Amino acid sequence: MIWLTWQQFRASASMMFGALGAVAAALAFTGPRLSRDYADLRGACGGARCGPEAFDDFFLSHLGVYLGLNALVIALPAVVGMFWGAPLISR
């Protein structure tokens, strides 16, 4: 029974692992750089409170990464529903 289940859903499972791999790669690529840039921003304040304009500049300089990851996280459930949920319901 396990063999039959695997044969029916291996394409869906492969798509799911691919989508999760893409999310993991995006986070692994952007995460350390964002963390380092934020630590540099905090270090540039010298222990004093930074003004809101410093954080606004930080956010605006990384807006593309933010919007890209947001779009990925929003689109991922739809992709999972199309490639995994629809075949489960139709069978």
PDB file of N, CA, C and O in Angstrom:
ATOM      1  N   MET A   1       0.817  -1.189   0.000  1.00  0.00           N
ATOM      2  CA  MET A   1       0.000   0.000   0.000  1.00  0.00           C
ATOM      3  C   MET A   1       0.869   1.264   0.000  1.00  0.00           C
ATOM      4  O   MET A   1       0.535   2.252  -0.654  1.00  0.00           O
ATOM      5  N   ILE A   2       1.968   1.225   0.726  1.00  0.00           N
ATOM      6  CA  ILE A   2       2.872   2.364   0.742  1.00  0.00           C
ATOM      7  C   ILE A   2       3.454   2.595  -0.647  1.00  0.00           C
ATOM      8  O   ILE A   2       3.606   3.738  -1.079  1.00  0.00           O
ATOM      9  N   TRP A   3       3.779   1.505  -1.348  1.00  0.00           N
ATOM     10  CA  TRP A   3       4.345   1.642  -2.678  1.00  0.00           C
ATOM     11  C   TRP A   3       3.347   2.320  -3.621  1.00  0.00           C
ATOM     12  O   TRP A   3       3.722   3.194  -4.403  1.00  0.00           O
ATOM     13  N   LEU A   4       2.072   1.915  -3.545  1.00  0.00           N
ATOM     14  CA  LEU A   4       1.046   2.491  -4.408  1.00  0.00           C
ATOM     15  C   LEU A   4       0.846   3.972  -4.096  1.00  0.00           C
ATOM     16  O   LEU A   4       0.721   4.793  -5.004  1.00  0.00           O
ATOM     17  N   THR A   5       0.817   4.302  -2.825  1.00  0.00           N
ATOM     18  CA  THR A   5       0.665   5.702  -2.426  1.00  0.00           C
ATOM     19  C   THR A   5       1.831   6.532  -2.942  1.00  0.00           C
ATOM     20  O   THR A   5       1.629   7.634  -3.451  1.00  0.00           O
ATOM     21  N   TRP A   6       3.028   6.021  -2.818  1.00  0.00           N
ATOM     22  CA  TRP A   6       4.198   6.756  -3.306  1.00  0.00           C
ATOM     23  C   TRP A   6       4.136   6.934  -4.820  1.00  0.00           C
ATOM     24  O   TRP A   6       4.485   7.998  -5.331  1.00  0.00           O
ATOM     25  N   GLN A   7       3.702   5.916  -5.535  1.00  0.00           N
ATOM     26  CA  GLN A   7       3.611   6.020  -6.990  1.00  0.00           C
ATOM     27  C   GLN A   7       2.592   7.076  -7.422  1.00  0.00           C
ATOM     28  O   GLN A   7       2.791   7.755  -8.429  1.00  0.00           O
ATOM     29  N   GLN A   8       1.508   7.215  -6.667  1.00  0.00           N
ATOM     30  CA  GLN A   8       0.472   8.178  -7.035  1.00  0.00           C
ATOM     31  C   GLN A   8       0.863   9.614  -6.714  1.00  0.00           C
ATOM     32  O   GLN A   8       0.488  10.532  -7.443  1.00  0.00           O
ATOM     33  N   PHE A   9       1.598   9.819  -5.652  1.00  0.00           N
ATOM     34  CA  PHE A   9       1.851  11.174  -5.174  1.00  0.00           C
ATOM     35  C   PHE A   9       3.310  11.600  -5.230  1.00  0.00           C
ATOM     36  O   PHE A   9       3.688  12.576  -4.582  1.00  0.00           O
ATOM     37  N   ARG A  10       4.133  10.895  -5.986  1.00  0.00           N
ATOM     38  CA  ARG A  10       5.541  11.275  -6.031  1.00  0.00           C
ATOM     39  C   ARG A  10       5.757  12.600  -6.746  1.00  0.00           C
ATOM     40  O   ARG A  10       6.658  13.349  -6.368  1.00  0.00           O
ATOM     41  N   ALA A  11       4.959  12.920  -7.771  1.00  0.00           N
ATOM     42  CA  ALA A  11       5.103  14.207  -8.455  1.00  0.00           C
ATOM     43  C   ALA A  11       4.714  15.347  -7.513  1.00  0.00           C
ATOM     44  O   ALA A  11       5.391  16.375  -7.470  1.00  0.00           O
ATOM     45  N   SER A  12       3.637  15.171  -6.768  1.00  0.00           N
ATOM     46  CA  SER A  12       3.218  16.195  -5.811  1.00  0.00           C
ATOM     47  C   SER A  12       4.250  16.371  -4.710  1.00  0.00           C
ATOM     48  O   SER A  12       4.554  17.495  -4.312  1.00  0.00           O
ATOM     49  N   ALA A  13       4.787  15.268  -4.222  1.00  0.00           N
ATOM     50  CA  ALA A  13       5.805  15.349  -3.171  1.00  0.00           C
ATOM     51  C   ALA A  13       7.073  16.021  -3.694  1.00  0.00           C
ATOM     52  O   ALA A  13       7.709  16.793  -2.976  1.00  0.00           O
ATOM     53  N   SER A  14       7.440  15.731  -4.933  1.00  0.00           N
ATOM     54  CA  SER A  14       8.629  16.367  -5.520  1.00  0.00           C
ATOM     55  C   SER A  14       8.426  17.872  -5.660  1.00  0.00           C
ATOM     56  O   SER A  14       9.342  18.645  -5.381  1.00  0.00           O
ATOM     57  N   MET A  15       7.243  18.296  -6.087  1.00  0.00           N
ATOM     58  CA  MET A  15       6.948  19.728  -6.189  1.00  0.00           C
ATOM     59  C   MET A  15       6.995  20.389  -4.817  1.00  0.00           C
ATOM     60  O   MET A  15       7.501  21.502  -4.677  1.00  0.00           O
ATOM     61  N   MET A  16       6.473  19.713  -3.816  1.00  0.00           N
ATOM     62  CA  MET A  16       6.469  20.285  -2.475  1.00  0.00           C
ATOM     63  C   MET A  16       7.885  20.425  -1.936  1.00  0.00           C
ATOM     64  O   MET A  16       8.229  21.453  -1.353  1.00  0.00           O
ATOM     65  N   PHE A  17       8.698  19.411  -2.124  1.00  0.00           N
ATOM     66  CA  PHE A  17      10.083  19.500  -1.667  1.00  0.00           C
ATOM     67  C   PHE A  17      10.849  20.576  -2.437  1.00  0.00           C
ATOM     68  O   PHE A  17      11.701  21.260  -1.870  1.00  0.00           O
ATOM     69  N   GLY A  18      10.547  20.724  -3.715  1.00  0.00           N
ATOM     70  CA  GLY A  18      11.172  21.777  -4.509  1.00  0.00           C
ATOM     71  C   GLY A  18      10.780  23.164  -4.023  1.00  0.00           C
ATOM     72  O   GLY A  18      11.629  24.051  -3.936  1.00  0.00           O
ATOM     73  N   ALA A  19       9.495  23.364  -3.703  1.00  0.00           N
ATOM     74  CA  ALA A  19       9.030  24.663  -3.206  1.00  0.00           C
ATOM     75  C   ALA A  19       9.643  24.972  -1.840  1.00  0.00           C
ATOM     76  O   ALA A  19      10.073  26.098  -1.589  1.00  0.00           O
ATOM     77  N   LEU A  20       9.681  23.987  -0.976  1.00  0.00           N
ATOM     78  CA  LEU A  20      10.313  24.199   0.329  1.00  0.00           C
ATOM     79  C   LEU A  20      11.811  24.450   0.190  1.00  0.00           C
ATOM     80  O   LEU A  20      12.385  25.238   0.942  1.00  0.00           O
ATOM     81  N   GLY A  21      12.435  23.788  -0.760  1.00  0.00           N
ATOM     82  CA  GLY A  21      13.856  24.037  -1.017  1.00  0.00           C
ATOM     83  C   GLY A  21      14.103  25.452  -1.520  1.00  0.00           C
ATOM     84  O   GLY A  21      15.107  26.071  -1.170  1.00  0.00           O
ATOM     85  N   ALA A  22      13.185  25.968  -2.346  1.00  0.00           N
ATOM     86  CA  ALA A  22      13.321  27.340  -2.838  1.00  0.00           C
ATOM     87  C   ALA A  22      13.183  28.345  -1.703  1.00  0.00           C
ATOM     88  O   ALA A  22      13.930  29.321  -1.642  1.00  0.00           O
ATOM     89  N   VAL A  23      12.236  28.111  -0.810  1.00  0.00           N
ATOM     90  CA  VAL A  23      12.078  28.993   0.354  1.00  0.00           C
ATOM     91  C   VAL A  23      13.314  28.935   1.239  1.00  0.00           C
ATOM     92  O   VAL A  23      13.814  29.968   1.683  1.00  0.00           O
ATOM     93  N   ALA A  24      13.803  27.733   1.495  1.00  0.00           N
ATOM     94  CA  ALA A  24      14.987  27.586   2.335  1.00  0.00           C
ATOM     95  C   ALA A  24      16.205  28.246   1.700  1.00  0.00           C
ATOM     96  O   ALA A  24      17.005  28.870   2.396  1.00  0.00           O
ATOM     97  N   ALA A  25      16.350  28.114   0.392  1.00  0.00           N
ATOM     98  CA  ALA A  25      17.486  28.749  -0.292  1.00  0.00           C
ATOM     99  C   ALA A  25      17.379  30.270  -0.233  1.00  0.00           C
ATOM    100  O   ALA A  25      18.379  30.956  -0.018  1.00  0.00           O
ATOM    101  N   ALA A  26      16.171  30.798  -0.424  1.00  0.00           N
ATOM    102  CA  ALA A  26      15.988  32.249  -0.357  1.00  0.00           C
ATOM    103  C   ALA A  26      16.308  32.776   1.034  1.00  0.00           C
ATOM    104  O   ALA A  26      16.966  33.806   1.176  1.00  0.00           O
ATOM    105  N   LEU A  27      15.850  32.081   2.047  1.00  0.00           N
ATOM    106  CA  LEU A  27      16.132  32.518   3.415  1.00  0.00           C
ATOM    107  C   LEU A  27      17.605  32.351   3.772  1.00  0.00           C
ATOM    108  O   LEU A  27      18.168  33.193   4.472  1.00  0.00           O
ATOM    109  N   ALA A  28      18.229  31.286   3.306  1.00  0.00           N
ATOM    110  CA  ALA A  28      19.654  31.088   3.581  1.00  0.00           C
ATOM    111  C   ALA A  28      20.509  32.123   2.859  1.00  0.00           C
ATOM    112  O   ALA A  28      21.568  32.509   3.352  1.00  0.00           O
ATOM    113  N   PHE A  29      20.056  32.570   1.701  1.00  0.00           N
ATOM    114  CA  PHE A  29      20.812  33.558   0.928  1.00  0.00           C
ATOM    115  C   PHE A  29      20.670  34.959   1.515  1.00  0.00           C
ATOM    116  O   PHE A  29      21.648  35.705   1.572  1.00  0.00           O
ATOM    117  N   THR A  30      19.473  35.322   1.950  1.00  0.00           N
ATOM    118  CA  THR A  30      19.228  36.690   2.406  1.00  0.00           C
ATOM    119  C   THR A  30      19.399  36.881   3.904  1.00  0.00           C
ATOM    120  O   THR A  30      19.720  37.984   4.345  1.00  0.00           O
ATOM    121  N   GLY A  31      19.195  35.847   4.690  1.00  0.00           N
ATOM    122  CA  GLY A  31      19.196  35.985   6.145  1.00  0.00           C
ATOM    123  C   GLY A  31      20.498  36.502   6.744  1.00  0.00           C
ATOM    124  O   GLY A  31      20.461  37.481   7.489  1.00  0.00           O
ATOM    125  N   PRO A  32      21.646  35.893   6.456  1.00  0.00           N
ATOM    126  CA  PRO A  32      22.892  36.376   7.062  1.00  0.00           C
ATOM    127  C   PRO A  32      23.244  37.813   6.668  1.00  0.00           C
ATOM    128  O   PRO A  32      23.764  38.574   7.484  1.00  0.00           O
ATOM    129  N   ARG A  33      22.961  38.179   5.424  1.00  0.00           N
ATOM    130  CA  ARG A  33      23.266  39.544   4.988  1.00  0.00           C
ATOM    131  C   ARG A  33      22.376  40.552   5.701  1.00  0.00           C
ATOM    132  O   ARG A  33      22.850  41.602   6.136  1.00  0.00           O
ATOM    133  N   LEU A  34      21.096  40.240   5.824  1.00  0.00           N
ATOM    134  CA  LEU A  34      20.193  41.144   6.543  1.00  0.00           C
ATOM    135  C   LEU A  34      20.588  41.274   8.002  1.00  0.00           C
ATOM    136  O   LEU A  34      20.559  42.370   8.561  1.00  0.00           O
ATOM    137  N   SER A  35      20.955  40.167   8.618  1.00  0.00           N
ATOM    138  CA  SER A  35      21.378  40.201  10.013  1.00  0.00           C
ATOM    139  C   SER A  35      22.635  41.034  10.190  1.00  0.00           C
ATOM    140  O   SER A  35      22.734  41.818  11.134  1.00  0.00           O
ATOM    141  N   ARG A  36      23.589  40.874   9.297  1.00  0.00           N
ATOM    142  CA  ARG A  36      24.831  41.639   9.374  1.00  0.00           C
ATOM    143  C   ARG A  36      24.579  43.130   9.147  1.00  0.00           C
ATOM    144  O   ARG A  36      25.143  43.970   9.848  1.00  0.00           O
ATOM    145  N   ASP A  37      23.735  43.458   8.169  1.00  0.00           N
ATOM    146  CA  ASP A  37      23.415  44.867   7.914  1.00  0.00           C
ATOM    147  C   ASP A  37      22.703  45.501   9.102  1.00  0.00           C
ATOM    148  O   ASP A  37      22.969  46.654   9.439  1.00  0.00           O
ATOM    149  N   TYR A  38      21.809  44.766   9.735  1.00  0.00           N
ATOM    150  CA  TYR A  38      21.099  45.308  10.893  1.00  0.00           C
ATOM    151  C   TYR A  38      22.047  45.481  12.074  1.00  0.00           C
ATOM    152  O   TYR A  38      21.951  46.470  12.801  1.00  0.00           O
ATOM    153  N   ALA A  39      22.962  44.532  12.275  1.00  0.00           N
ATOM    154  CA  ALA A  39      23.940  44.665  13.356  1.00  0.00           C
ATOM    155  C   ALA A  39      24.849  45.870  13.100  1.00  0.00           C
ATOM    156  O   ALA A  39      25.214  46.580  14.037  1.00  0.00           O
ATOM    157  N   ASP A  40      25.213  46.101  11.840  1.00  0.00           N
ATOM    158  CA  ASP A  40      26.014  47.289  11.511  1.00  0.00           C
ATOM    159  C   ASP A  40      25.243  48.572  11.797  1.00  0.00           C
ATOM    160  O   ASP A  40      25.817  49.550  12.275  1.00  0.00           O
ATOM    161  N   LEU A  41      23.963  48.570  11.510  1.00  0.00           N
ATOM    162  CA  LEU A  41      23.139  49.738  11.803  1.00  0.00           C
ATOM    163  C   LEU A  41      23.082  50.005  13.299  1.00  0.00           C
ATOM    164  O   LEU A  41      23.207  51.149  13.736  1.00  0.00           O
ATOM    165  N   ARG A  42      22.895  48.960  14.073  1.00  0.00           N
ATOM    166  CA  ARG A  42      22.844  49.121  15.530  1.00  0.00           C
ATOM    167  C   ARG A  42      24.206  49.560  16.075  1.00  0.00           C
ATOM    168  O   ARG A  42      24.277  50.362  17.007  1.00  0.00           O
ATOM    169  N   GLY A  43      25.274  49.038  15.497  1.00  0.00           N
ATOM    170  CA  GLY A  43      26.608  49.431  15.936  1.00  0.00           C
ATOM    171  C   GLY A  43      26.934  50.872  15.580  1.00  0.00           C
ATOM    172  O   GLY A  43      27.669  51.542  16.305  1.00  0.00           O
ATOM    173  N   ALA A  44      26.390  51.351  14.467  1.00  0.00           N
ATOM    174  CA  ALA A  44      26.643  52.728  14.054  1.00  0.00           C
ATOM    175  C   ALA A  44      25.984  53.728  15.004  1.00  0.00           C
ATOM    176  O   ALA A  44      26.397  54.885  15.075  1.00  0.00           O
ATOM    177  N   CYS A  45      24.975  53.287  15.724  1.00  0.00           N
ATOM    178  CA  CYS A  45      24.307  54.188  16.676  1.00  0.00           C
ATOM    179  C   CYS A  45      25.175  54.397  17.912  1.00  0.00           C
ATOM    180  O   CYS A  45      24.973  55.368  18.641  1.00  0.00           O
ATOM    181  N   GLY A  46      26.111  53.532  18.159  1.00  0.00           N
ATOM    182  CA  GLY A  46      27.021  53.677  19.299  1.00  0.00           C
ATOM    183  C   GLY A  46      26.335  53.553  20.648  1.00  0.00           C
ATOM    184  O   GLY A  46      26.712  54.243  21.595  1.00  0.00           O
ATOM    185  N   GLY A  47      25.347  52.698  20.753  1.00  0.00           N
ATOM    186  CA  GLY A  47      24.653  52.503  22.012  1.00  0.00           C
ATOM    187  C   GLY A  47      23.544  53.504  22.256  1.00  0.00           C
ATOM    188  O   GLY A  47      22.698  53.292  23.124  1.00  0.00           O
ATOM    189  N   ALA A  48      23.535  54.588  21.506  1.00  0.00           N
ATOM    190  CA  ALA A  48      22.460  55.570  21.663  1.00  0.00           C
ATOM    191  C   ALA A  48      21.251  55.122  20.855  1.00  0.00           C
ATOM    192  O   ALA A  48      21.359  54.267  19.976  1.00  0.00           O
ATOM    193  N   ARG A  49      20.135  55.692  21.152  1.00  0.00           N
ATOM    194  CA  ARG A  49      18.929  55.350  20.406  1.00  0.00           C
ATOM    195  C   ARG A  49      19.018  55.946  19.006  1.00  0.00           C
ATOM    196  O   ARG A  49      19.292  57.133  18.831  1.00  0.00           O
ATOM    197  N   CYS A  50      18.783  55.106  18.035  1.00  0.00           N
ATOM    198  CA  CYS A  50      18.776  55.578  16.650  1.00  0.00           C
ATOM    199  C   CYS A  50      17.444  56.241  16.359  1.00  0.00           C
ATOM    200  O   CYS A  50      16.407  55.860  16.901  1.00  0.00           O
ATOM    201  N   GLY A  51      17.492  57.212  15.517  1.00  0.00           N
ATOM    202  CA  GLY A  51      16.265  57.865  15.104  1.00  0.00           C
ATOM    203  C   GLY A  51      15.484  56.990  14.144  1.00  0.00           C
ATOM    204  O   GLY A  51      16.044  56.077  13.537  1.00  0.00           O
ATOM    205  N   PRO A  52      14.217  57.256  14.003  1.00  0.00           N
ATOM    206  CA  PRO A  52      13.400  56.439  13.094  1.00  0.00           C
ATOM    207  C   PRO A  52      13.857  56.530  11.641  1.00  0.00           C
ATOM    208  O   PRO A  52      13.624  55.607  10.861  1.00  0.00           O
ATOM    209  N   GLU A  53      14.499  57.622  11.275  1.00  0.00           N
ATOM    210  CA  GLU A  53      14.942  57.740   9.876  1.00  0.00           C
ATOM    211  C   GLU A  53      16.035  56.729   9.547  1.00  0.00           C
ATOM    212  O   GLU A  53      16.148  56.311   8.394  1.00  0.00           O
ATOM    213  N   ALA A  54      16.839  56.325  10.524  1.00  0.00           N
ATOM    214  CA  ALA A  54      17.872  55.318  10.269  1.00  0.00           C
ATOM    215  C   ALA A  54      17.232  53.972   9.943  1.00  0.00           C
ATOM    216  O   ALA A  54      17.669  53.271   9.030  1.00  0.00           O
ATOM    217  N   PHE A  55      16.212  53.626  10.683  1.00  0.00           N
ATOM    218  CA  PHE A  55      15.538  52.354  10.424  1.00  0.00           C
ATOM    219  C   PHE A  55      14.702  52.420   9.149  1.00  0.00           C
ATOM    220  O   PHE A  55      14.563  51.417   8.448  1.00  0.00           O
ATOM    221  N   ASP A  56      14.150  53.579   8.846  1.00  0.00           N
ATOM    222  CA  ASP A  56      13.424  53.734   7.577  1.00  0.00           C
ATOM    223  C   ASP A  56      14.370  53.562   6.393  1.00  0.00           C
ATOM    224  O   ASP A  56      14.014  52.920   5.404  1.00  0.00           O
ATOM    225  N   ASP A  57      15.568  54.128   6.485  1.00  0.00           N
ATOM    226  CA  ASP A  57      16.553  53.956   5.418  1.00  0.00           C
ATOM    227  C   ASP A  57      16.958  52.490   5.267  1.00  0.00           C
ATOM    228  O   ASP A  57      17.119  51.996   4.151  1.00  0.00           O
ATOM    229  N   PHE A  58      17.120  51.799   6.401  1.00  0.00           N
ATOM    230  CA  PHE A  58      17.458  50.372   6.368  1.00  0.00           C
ATOM    231  C   PHE A  58      16.352  49.584   5.670  1.00  0.00           C
ATOM    232  O   PHE A  58      16.622  48.750   4.805  1.00  0.00           O
ATOM    233  N   PHE A  59      15.102  49.858   6.056  1.00  0.00           N
ATOM    234  CA  PHE A  59      13.985  49.134   5.463  1.00  0.00           C
ATOM    235  C   PHE A  59      13.859  49.431   3.968  1.00  0.00           C
ATOM    236  O   PHE A  59      13.625  48.517   3.178  1.00  0.00           O
ATOM    237  N   LEU A  60      14.009  50.679   3.578  1.00  0.00           N
ATOM    238  CA  LEU A  60      13.875  51.030   2.167  1.00  0.00           C
ATOM    239  C   LEU A  60      14.994  50.443   1.319  1.00  0.00           C
ATOM    240  O   LEU A  60      14.789  50.118   0.150  1.00  0.00           O
ATOM    241  N   SER A  61      16.185  50.307   1.913  1.00  0.00           N
ATOM    242  CA  SER A  61      17.280  49.719   1.140  1.00  0.00           C
ATOM    243  C   SER A  61      17.108  48.208   0.963  1.00  0.00           C
ATOM    244  O   SER A  61      17.704  47.624   0.058  1.00  0.00           O
ATOM    245  N   HIS A  62      16.311  47.579   1.805  1.00  0.00           N
ATOM    246  CA  HIS A  62      16.060  46.138   1.707  1.00  0.00           C
ATOM    247  C   HIS A  62      14.607  45.838   1.332  1.00  0.00           C
ATOM    248  O   HIS A  62      14.108  44.751   1.621  1.00  0.00           O
ATOM    249  N   LEU A  63      13.945  46.766   0.709  1.00  0.00           N
ATOM    250  CA  LEU A  63      12.536  46.618   0.374  1.00  0.00           C
ATOM    251  C   LEU A  63      12.303  45.505  -0.643  1.00  0.00           C
ATOM    252  O   LEU A  63      11.307  44.788  -0.548  1.00  0.00           O
ATOM    253  N   GLY A  64      13.191  45.349  -1.600  1.00  0.00           N
ATOM    254  CA  GLY A  64      13.037  44.303  -2.609  1.00  0.00           C
ATOM    255  C   GLY A  64      13.076  42.911  -2.010  1.00  0.00           C
ATOM    256  O   GLY A  64      12.288  42.042  -2.385  1.00  0.00           O
ATOM    257  N   VAL A  65      13.995  42.700  -1.079  1.00  0.00           N
ATOM    258  CA  VAL A  65      14.090  41.398  -0.408  1.00  0.00           C
ATOM    259  C   VAL A  65      12.821  41.138   0.395  1.00  0.00           C
ATOM    260  O   VAL A  65      12.278  40.034   0.378  1.00  0.00           O
ATOM    261  N   TYR A  66      12.357  42.167   1.098  1.00  0.00           N
ATOM    262  CA  TYR A  66      11.163  42.030   1.910  1.00  0.00           C
ATOM    263  C   TYR A  66       9.945  41.681   1.050  1.00  0.00           C
ATOM    264  O   TYR A  66       9.196  40.761   1.379  1.00  0.00           O
ATOM    265  N   LEU A  67       9.751  42.401  -0.031  1.00  0.00           N
ATOM    266  CA  LEU A  67       8.601  42.149  -0.889  1.00  0.00           C
ATOM    267  C   LEU A  67       8.700  40.799  -1.598  1.00  0.00           C
ATOM    268  O   LEU A  67       7.693  40.117  -1.785  1.00  0.00           O
ATOM    269  N   GLY A  68       9.908  40.418  -1.990  1.00  0.00           N
ATOM    270  CA  GLY A  68      10.089  39.118  -2.637  1.00  0.00           C
ATOM    271  C   GLY A  68       9.773  37.960  -1.713  1.00  0.00           C
ATOM    272  O   GLY A  68       9.082  37.020  -2.108  1.00  0.00           O
ATOM    273  N   LEU A  69      10.270  38.017  -0.489  1.00  0.00           N
ATOM    274  CA  LEU A  69       9.982  36.947   0.458  1.00  0.00           C
ATOM    275  C   LEU A  69       8.514  36.951   0.867  1.00  0.00           C
ATOM    276  O   LEU A  69       7.927  35.892   1.092  1.00  0.00           O
ATOM    277  N   ASN A  70       7.923  38.129   0.964  1.00  0.00           N
ATOM    278  CA  ASN A  70       6.491  38.217   1.258  1.00  0.00           C
ATOM    279  C   ASN A  70       5.670  37.556   0.158  1.00  0.00           C
ATOM    280  O   ASN A  70       4.752  36.787   0.443  1.00  0.00           O
ATOM    281  N   ALA A  71       5.996  37.851  -1.084  1.00  0.00           N
ATOM    282  CA  ALA A  71       5.280  37.252  -2.209  1.00  0.00           C
ATOM    283  C   ALA A  71       5.464  35.741  -2.234  1.00  0.00           C
ATOM    284  O   ALA A  71       4.529  35.006  -2.552  1.00  0.00           O
ATOM    285  N   LEU A  72       6.654  35.278  -1.902  1.00  0.00           N
ATOM    286  CA  LEU A  72       6.917  33.846  -1.875  1.00  0.00           C
ATOM    287  C   LEU A  72       6.093  33.155  -0.800  1.00  0.00           C
ATOM    288  O   LEU A  72       5.518  32.093  -1.037  1.00  0.00           O
ATOM    289  N   VAL A  73       6.038  33.752   0.370  1.00  0.00           N
ATOM    290  CA  VAL A  73       5.290  33.142   1.468  1.00  0.00           C
ATOM    291  C   VAL A  73       3.786  33.195   1.198  1.00  0.00           C
ATOM    292  O   VAL A  73       3.058  32.288   1.602  1.00  0.00           O
ATOM    293  N   ILE A  74       3.316  34.235   0.528  1.00  0.00           N
ATOM    294  CA  ILE A  74       1.897  34.327   0.212  1.00  0.00           C
ATOM    295  C   ILE A  74       1.526  33.361  -0.917  1.00  0.00           C
ATOM    296  O   ILE A  74       0.449  32.767  -0.881  1.00  0.00           O
ATOM    297  N   ALA A  75       2.384  33.197  -1.902  1.00  0.00           N
ATOM    298  CA  ALA A  75       2.088  32.337  -3.043  1.00  0.00           C
ATOM    299  C   ALA A  75       2.294  30.855  -2.750  1.00  0.00           C
ATOM    300  O   ALA A  75       1.716  30.010  -3.432  1.00  0.00           O
ATOM    301  N   LEU A  76       3.095  30.528  -1.762  1.00  0.00           N
ATOM    302  CA  LEU A  76       3.404  29.125  -1.490  1.00  0.00           C
ATOM    303  C   LEU A  76       2.165  28.293  -1.160  1.00  0.00           C
ATOM    304  O   LEU A  76       2.041  27.193  -1.700  1.00  0.00           O
ATOM    305  N   PRO A  77       1.241  28.746  -0.308  1.00  0.00           N
ATOM    306  CA  PRO A  77       0.049  27.919  -0.064  1.00  0.00           C
ATOM    307  C   PRO A  77      -0.793  27.687  -1.320  1.00  0.00           C
ATOM    308  O   PRO A  77      -1.373  26.614  -1.483  1.00  0.00           O
ATOM    309  N   ALA A  78      -0.866  28.663  -2.191  1.00  0.00           N
ATOM    310  CA  ALA A  78      -1.616  28.475  -3.440  1.00  0.00           C
ATOM    311  C   ALA A  78      -0.953  27.424  -4.313  1.00  0.00           C
ATOM    312  O   ALA A  78      -1.632  26.587  -4.907  1.00  0.00           O
ATOM    313  N   VAL A  79       0.359  27.463  -4.392  1.00  0.00           N
ATOM    314  CA  VAL A  79       1.080  26.472  -5.190  1.00  0.00           C
ATOM    315  C   VAL A  79       0.919  25.080  -4.586  1.00  0.00           C
ATOM    316  O   VAL A  79       0.727  24.105  -5.312  1.00  0.00           O
ATOM    317  N   VAL A  80       0.995  24.986  -3.281  1.00  0.00           N
ATOM    318  CA  VAL A  80       0.802  23.695  -2.620  1.00  0.00           C
ATOM    319  C   VAL A  80      -0.614  23.192  -2.867  1.00  0.00           C
ATOM    320  O   VAL A  80      -0.812  22.004  -3.124  1.00  0.00           O
ATOM    321  N   GLY A  81      -1.596  24.077  -2.794  1.00  0.00           N
ATOM    322  CA  GLY A  81      -2.974  23.678  -3.048  1.00  0.00           C
ATOM    323  C   GLY A  81      -3.189  23.187  -4.466  1.00  0.00           C
ATOM    324  O   GLY A  81      -3.946  22.243  -4.689  1.00  0.00           O
ATOM    325  N   MET A  82      -2.530  23.818  -5.425  1.00  0.00           N
ATOM    326  CA  MET A  82      -2.697  23.398  -6.819  1.00  0.00           C
ATOM    327  C   MET A  82      -2.055  22.048  -7.098  1.00  0.00           C
ATOM    328  O   MET A  82      -2.652  21.189  -7.747  1.00  0.00           O
ATOM    329  N   PHE A  83      -0.836  21.864  -6.603  1.00  0.00           N
ATOM    330  CA  PHE A  83      -0.099  20.662  -6.976  1.00  0.00           C
ATOM    331  C   PHE A  83      -0.267  19.502  -6.008  1.00  0.00           C
ATOM    332  O   PHE A  83       0.096  18.372  -6.334  1.00  0.00           O
ATOM    333  N   TRP A  84      -0.810  19.760  -4.825  1.00  0.00           N
ATOM    334  CA  TRP A  84      -0.958  18.672  -3.865  1.00  0.00           C
ATOM    335  C   TRP A  84      -2.413  18.487  -3.479  1.00  0.00           C
ATOM    336  O   TRP A  84      -2.899  17.356  -3.455  1.00  0.00           O
ATOM    337  N   GLY A  85      -3.116  19.556  -3.181  1.00  0.00           N
ATOM    338  CA  GLY A  85      -4.498  19.450  -2.724  1.00  0.00           C
ATOM    339  C   GLY A  85      -5.461  19.040  -3.825  1.00  0.00           C
ATOM    340  O   GLY A  85      -6.339  18.208  -3.595  1.00  0.00           O
ATOM    341  N   ALA A  86      -5.314  19.607  -5.016  1.00  0.00           N
ATOM    342  CA  ALA A  86      -6.249  19.296  -6.111  1.00  0.00           C
ATOM    343  C   ALA A  86      -6.202  17.818  -6.507  1.00  0.00           C
ATOM    344  O   ALA A  86      -7.261  17.216  -6.682  1.00  0.00           O
ATOM    345  N   PRO A  87      -5.028  17.210  -6.656  1.00  0.00           N
ATOM    346  CA  PRO A  87      -5.036  15.774  -6.983  1.00  0.00           C
ATOM    347  C   PRO A  87      -5.605  14.911  -5.856  1.00  0.00           C
ATOM    348  O   PRO A  87      -6.208  13.871  -6.121  1.00  0.00           O
ATOM    349  N   LEU A  88      -5.422  15.324  -4.624  1.00  0.00           N
ATOM    350  CA  LEU A  88      -5.982  14.550  -3.526  1.00  0.00           C
ATOM    351  C   LEU A  88      -7.509  14.565  -3.573  1.00  0.00           C
ATOM    352  O   LEU A  88      -8.153  13.546  -3.322  1.00  0.00           O
ATOM    353  N   ILE A  89      -8.079  15.714  -3.891  1.00  0.00           N
ATOM    354  CA  ILE A  89      -9.542  15.816  -3.946  1.00  0.00           C
ATOM    355  C   ILE A  89     -10.090  15.128  -5.188  1.00  0.00           C
ATOM    356  O   ILE A  89     -11.136  14.482  -5.128  1.00  0.00           O
ATOM    357  N   SER A  90      -9.402  15.259  -6.301  1.00  0.00           N
ATOM    358  CA  SER A  90      -9.925  14.680  -7.545  1.00  0.00           C
ATOM    359  C   SER A  90      -9.830  13.159  -7.570  1.00  0.00           C
ATOM    360  O   SER A  90     -10.573  12.508  -8.304  1.00  0.00           O
ATOM    361  N   ARG A  91      -8.946  12.595  -6.795  1.00  0.00           N
ATOM    362  CA  ARG A  91      -8.851  11.135  -6.769  1.00  0.00           C
ATOM    363  C   ARG A  91      -9.797  10.616  -5.740  1.00  0.00           C
ATOM    364  O   ARG A  91      -9.889   9.405  -5.540  1.00  0.00           O
TER     365      ARG A  91
END
